[in-house]
Amino acid sequence: MRVNRTLLYFGIFLVAIGGVVVAADLGVVDEAILADALGLWPLAVMAVGLGLILRRTRASLSGGMLAAAVPGLLLGSAFAVVPGMPNLCLPADGVPDVARREGAFNQPASILVTVDCGSLDVVTGSGTFWRLDARAAGAELGPRIVAAANALSIESTREDGWLGIEPDDWDLRLPMGEIADLTLNMNAGRGDIDLAGTEIGRLSIGANASDVDIDASAAAVTDLTVGVNFGDLSILLPAGDIRAAFEVDAGHASVCLPDGVGLRLTSSAAAGAVTVGGVERSGDAWQSPDYASATYRAELDVNVDFGALEINPIGGCR
């Protein structure tokens, strides 16, 4: 009997993926070990290359099986680890302070914050000053901070990205009032963002393998851009005119609008769903009955691939 090697290799690839996911679900393999294994992704490239080299030799079968198994094992590790990355990247109690910085703005500022594995809590206060309290496993893992009178950049410094599993823990205080643009990137972790009292020209949020809650209900936001990849995001929008774009890939997002805000929605979904008040609205243009007469209007452009976005979900946003 002649074996179809293409189907054999594909079967090995799928078995490797499923085997790792099942092993992680049963607790046979610790997710932290799988997360470390993802750093060995070049082995998948090497395995495929070795399979090609051995293709016309007596070891072609073994090489092909190896080329199928190694990428499958790494992809299975990703499937097992990514949904739990927010929990893996929660800081432990008693993590020491590594940095405390503060400064002040003299005009509407551009602010960038990027967290690679960790937690971020953002609050606001009166005045023009900002303050960051950062904690990490070691001083060498403290954030990179670049500050000016009209700009602030705070970024994780770990060279291995979020695969290091040595979480950051940041508390950031921003001033109320006008902010030119604010970009918050969460890469594996949790974010609790309260923007009360701010007036933001452009707000950009990235939730990658992260769990992020944003309360902008007491803020003013003109333009909003949100990207969710293997993450979960919830946002309370303000009572005001707003333009927003949402991109959800293999994730979930909840969006809550206050009463009295008219909604115009343009949506598309590939293997995903977009709902308004529990009713699916995928793949069409739709507006609420009160859109034309509403005091404030929200225009949302939504694209969902292998995920879900809920607008005004039954039970509200968390």
Secondary structure per residue as TSV (DSSP state, phi and psi in degrees):
chain	resnum	aa	ss	phi	psi
A	1	M	-	360.0	131.9
A	2	R	-	-91.0	129.2
A	3	V	-	-91.0	130.4
A	4	N	-	-76.7	103.8
A	5	R	H	-66.5	-30.8
A	6	T	H	-60.3	-46.6
A	7	L	H	-67.5	-36.1
A	8	L	H	-61.4	-48.6
A	9	Y	H	-64.4	-40.1
A	10	F	H	-64.6	-38.9
A	11	G	H	-63.6	-42.6
A	12	I	H	-62.2	-41.5
A	13	F	H	-58.9	-46.9
A	14	L	H	-68.4	-40.1
A	15	V	H	-63.1	-39.2
A	16	A	H	-63.4	-43.8
A	17	I	H	-60.9	-53.9
A	18	G	H	-63.6	-36.2
A	19	G	H	-62.5	-42.4
A	20	V	H	-67.3	-43.4
A	21	V	H	-62.4	-44.7
A	22	V	H	-64.6	-42.7
A	23	A	H	-61.0	-39.1
A	24	A	H	-68.5	-41.8
A	25	D	H	-63.0	-35.1
A	26	L	T	-83.1	-5.4
A	27	G	T	79.9	11.2
A	28	V	S	-68.4	-35.5
A	29	V	S	-120.8	131.3
A	30	D	-	-72.0	137.2
A	31	E	H	-64.1	-29.0
A	32	A	H	-64.7	-36.6
A	33	I	H	-66.1	-41.8
A	34	L	H	-64.4	-37.7
A	35	A	H	-63.0	-41.7
A	36	D	H	-63.5	-36.7
A	37	A	H	-63.9	-28.8
A	38	L	H	-62.3	-25.1
A	39	G	T	-68.5	-11.1
A	40	L	T	-96.0	22.5
A	41	W	T	-54.9	-28.0
A	42	P	H	-58.9	-21.5
A	43	L	H	-62.3	-31.6
A	44	A	H	-64.7	-41.9
A	45	V	H	-64.7	-42.2
A	46	M	H	-64.3	-39.4
A	47	A	H	-64.7	-42.3
A	48	V	H	-64.1	-42.4
A	49	G	H	-62.4	-41.3
A	50	L	H	-64.6	-38.3
A	51	G	H	-61.6	-38.4
A	52	L	H	-68.0	-39.6
A	53	I	H	-63.4	-39.6
A	54	L	T	-87.4	4.9
A	55	R	T	-57.5	-39.3
A	56	R	T	-108.3	31.4
A	57	T	S	-119.9	176.2
A	58	R	T	-66.4	-19.2
A	59	A	T	-94.3	16.9
A	60	S	H	-62.1	-38.7
A	61	L	H	-64.6	-47.1
A	62	S	H	-63.1	-41.3
A	63	G	H	-63.8	-40.8
A	64	G	H	-66.0	-39.9
A	65	M	H	-64.6	-39.9
A	66	L	H	-65.0	-41.6
A	67	A	H	-65.2	-25.1
A	68	A	H	-86.6	-37.9
A	69	A	H	-73.1	-45.2
A	70	V	H	-63.9	-49.5
A	71	P	H	-60.0	-36.1
A	72	G	H	-63.4	-41.4
A	73	L	H	-63.6	-41.8
A	74	L	H	-70.1	-40.1
A	75	L	H	-66.9	-38.7
A	76	G	H	-62.0	-38.3
A	77	S	H	-61.4	-41.1
A	78	A	H	-63.6	-44.8
A	79	F	H	-61.5	-35.3
A	80	A	H	-76.5	-35.2
A	81	V	H	-89.1	-42.9
A	82	V	G	-56.2	-45.7
A	83	P	G	-60.9	-26.2
A	84	G	G	-99.3	5.7
A	85	M	H	-58.7	-37.9
A	86	P	H	-56.8	-36.4
A	87	N	H	-75.9	-38.8
A	88	L	H	-63.0	-28.6
A	89	C	T	-100.4	20.8
A	90	L	-	-81.9	130.8
A	91	P	-	-68.6	147.6
A	92	A	-	-78.9	160.6
A	93	D	T	-66.5	145.6
A	94	G	T	80.6	14.4
A	95	V	-	-67.2	130.6
A	96	P	-	-73.5	154.2
A	97	D	E	-69.0	136.2
A	98	V	E	-119.3	-15.7
A	99	A	E	-160.5	139.0
A	100	R	E	-137.2	115.3
A	101	R	E	-129.8	149.6
A	102	E	E	-149.6	161.0
A	103	G	E	-167.6	-172.6
A	104	A	E	-140.3	151.2
A	105	F	-	-103.5	145.4
A	106	N	S	-110.9	5.9
A	107	Q	S	-162.4	166.5
A	108	P	-	-53.5	127.1
A	109	A	-	-104.6	160.3
A	110	S	E	-102.4	124.5
A	111	I	E	-125.2	130.9
A	112	L	E	-126.6	127.5
A	113	V	E	-131.2	124.8
A	114	T	E	-128.7	121.4
A	115	V	E	-113.2	123.0
A	116	D	E	-108.0	97.7
A	117	C	E	72.3	99.0
A	118	G	E	157.3	-164.7
A	119	S	E	-123.9	148.4
A	120	L	E	-135.0	122.3
A	121	D	E	-114.8	125.0
A	122	V	E	-119.4	129.1
A	123	V	E	-130.3	169.9
A	124	T	E	-125.8	161.6
A	125	G	E	-155.4	170.2
A	126	S	S	-72.2	163.2
A	127	G	S	96.0	-167.4
A	128	T	S	-118.0	6.5
A	129	F	E	-99.1	154.0
A	130	W	E	-118.8	159.0
A	131	R	E	-150.5	138.0
A	132	L	E	-122.6	127.8
A	133	D	E	-111.3	114.1
A	134	A	E	-116.4	136.7
A	135	R	E	-128.0	142.8
A	136	A	-	-157.5	172.1
A	137	A	S	-68.0	-21.7
A	138	G	S	-158.1	156.2
A	139	A	G	-60.1	-30.4
A	140	E	G	-69.4	-13.0
A	141	L	G	-98.9	9.4
A	142	G	-	-64.3	157.9
A	143	P	-	-71.3	157.4
A	144	R	E	-91.2	119.7
A	145	I	E	-119.5	124.8
A	146	V	E	-124.6	117.7
A	147	A	E	-125.7	144.7
A	148	A	E	-144.7	179.0
A	149	A	T	-68.9	-20.0
A	150	N	T	-131.2	17.8
A	151	A	E	-157.2	151.7
A	152	L	E	-149.5	129.9
A	153	S	E	-128.6	126.0
A	154	I	E	-129.9	119.3
A	155	E	E	-138.1	146.5
A	156	S	-	-63.3	148.1
A	157	T	-	-109.3	-2.5
A	158	R	-	-60.8	132.4
A	159	E	T	-76.4	-22.9
A	160	D	T	-96.0	14.9
A	161	G	G	62.8	-150.6
A	162	W	G	-78.0	-2.4
A	163	L	G	-76.4	-7.3
A	164	G	G	-70.5	-23.3
A	165	I	-	52.3	41.9
A	166	E	-	-126.7	86.3
A	167	P	-	-65.8	147.0
A	168	D	E	-88.0	160.6
A	169	D	E	-143.4	104.4
A	170	W	E	-117.8	137.3
A	171	D	E	-117.1	119.4
A	172	L	E	-119.7	128.5
A	173	R	E	-109.4	122.7
A	174	L	E	-111.9	152.0
A	175	P	E	-77.1	145.8
A	176	M	S	-68.0	165.9
A	177	G	E	104.6	-161.0
A	178	E	E	-79.3	132.5
A	179	I	E	-126.8	125.7
A	180	A	E	-63.3	-53.4
A	181	D	E	-153.9	145.1
A	182	L	E	-131.8	122.8
A	183	T	E	-119.6	123.9
A	184	L	E	-123.0	118.6
A	185	N	E	-115.8	118.1
A	186	M	E	-109.0	115.4
A	187	N	E	-114.5	95.6
A	188	A	E	69.0	93.8
A	189	G	E	161.0	-159.6
A	190	R	E	-132.5	140.8
A	191	G	E	-129.9	136.2
A	192	D	E	-124.6	104.4
A	193	I	E	-115.8	118.8
A	194	D	E	-117.8	115.6
A	195	L	-	-108.9	27.3
A	196	A	T	-55.5	133.2
A	197	G	T	83.5	1.0
A	198	T	E	-94.3	154.9
A	199	E	E	-124.4	101.2
A	200	I	E	-107.3	126.2
A	201	G	E	-70.3	-52.3
A	202	R	E	-132.3	125.2
A	203	L	E	-118.8	123.1
A	204	S	E	-121.8	129.5
A	205	I	E	-125.9	130.7
A	206	G	E	-121.0	124.0
A	207	A	E	-120.8	96.9
A	208	N	E	-110.0	111.9
A	209	A	E	51.6	41.8
A	210	S	E	-135.4	161.2
A	211	D	E	-116.5	112.2
A	212	V	E	-129.0	129.8
A	213	D	E	-115.2	128.6
A	214	I	E	-126.0	126.5
A	215	D	E	-111.9	100.3
A	216	A	-	-110.5	17.6
A	217	S	T	-65.3	-27.8
A	218	A	T	-106.9	23.7
A	219	A	S	-116.3	179.7
A	220	A	E	-127.1	125.4
A	221	V	E	-131.0	126.9
A	222	T	E	-86.9	-51.8
A	223	D	E	-125.0	135.0
A	224	L	E	-130.5	132.4
A	225	T	E	-127.9	128.2
A	226	V	E	-130.1	132.1
A	227	G	E	-125.0	128.4
A	228	V	E	-124.7	120.5
A	229	N	E	-127.7	113.7
A	230	F	S	52.6	36.4
A	231	G	-	-133.3	-176.4
A	232	D	E	-137.2	122.7
A	233	L	E	-131.2	140.6
A	234	S	E	-130.2	133.6
A	235	I	E	-139.6	134.5
A	236	L	E	-100.0	117.9
A	237	L	-	-88.2	156.8
A	238	P	-	-82.8	167.3
A	239	A	S	-84.7	94.1
A	240	G	S	179.5	168.0
A	241	D	-	-68.7	135.7
A	242	I	E	-152.5	143.1
A	243	R	E	-113.3	131.5
A	244	A	E	-140.3	145.4
A	245	A	E	-127.2	128.8
A	246	F	E	-120.0	132.0
A	247	E	E	-123.9	114.0
A	248	V	E	-118.8	116.3
A	249	D	E	-121.0	112.8
A	250	A	S	52.0	46.5
A	251	G	S	-151.5	-166.5
A	252	H	E	-142.4	140.2
A	253	A	E	-138.7	141.6
A	254	S	E	-119.8	132.9
A	255	V	E	-127.1	126.3
A	256	C	E	-118.4	126.1
A	257	L	-	-103.1	143.2
A	258	P	-	-72.7	161.5
A	259	D	T	-60.5	143.2
A	260	G	T	91.6	-2.5
A	261	V	E	-98.5	119.2
A	262	G	E	-75.3	144.9
A	263	L	E	-119.6	129.6
A	264	R	E	-117.7	124.3
A	265	L	E	-122.9	129.1
A	266	T	E	-118.5	122.0
A	267	S	E	-138.1	153.6
A	268	S	E	-144.5	146.8
A	269	A	E	-146.6	126.2
A	270	A	E	-110.7	112.4
A	271	A	S	55.0	37.1
A	272	G	-	-146.2	-171.9
A	273	A	E	-146.3	143.5
A	274	V	E	-124.0	124.7
A	275	T	E	-126.9	149.5
A	276	V	E	-125.1	115.3
A	277	G	T	59.3	30.9
A	278	G	T	89.0	-4.5
A	279	V	E	-104.2	127.9
A	280	E	E	-70.1	135.1
A	281	R	-	-130.8	32.4
A	282	S	T	-69.4	144.3
A	283	G	T	71.0	27.7
A	284	D	S	-151.1	175.9
A	285	A	E	-106.2	133.8
A	286	W	E	-147.9	147.6
A	287	Q	E	-139.0	151.2
A	288	S	-	-70.0	152.6
A	289	P	T	-57.9	-27.2
A	290	D	T	-95.5	11.3
A	291	Y	T	-58.9	-47.9
A	292	A	T	-65.9	-33.3
A	293	S	T	-97.7	-5.0
A	294	A	-	-68.0	146.3
A	295	T	S	-66.0	-39.6
A	296	Y	E	-123.9	151.4
A	297	R	E	-132.0	140.8
A	298	A	E	-117.5	126.8
A	299	E	E	-111.1	114.8
A	300	L	E	-115.0	128.2
A	301	D	E	-111.3	117.0
A	302	V	E	-124.2	133.9
A	303	N	E	-131.5	125.0
A	304	V	E	-126.2	125.7
A	305	D	E	-123.2	117.1
A	306	F	S	53.5	48.5
A	307	G	S	-161.9	-161.4
A	308	A	E	-149.8	143.3
A	309	L	E	-130.3	126.3
A	310	E	E	-113.9	125.6
A	311	I	E	-105.0	126.9
A	312	N	S	47.4	58.6
A	313	P	-	-64.3	151.7
A	314	I	T	-61.4	126.2
A	315	G	T	97.1	-9.9
A	316	G	-	82.3	177.7
A	317	C	-	-87.5	150.5
A	318	R	-	-71.8	360.0
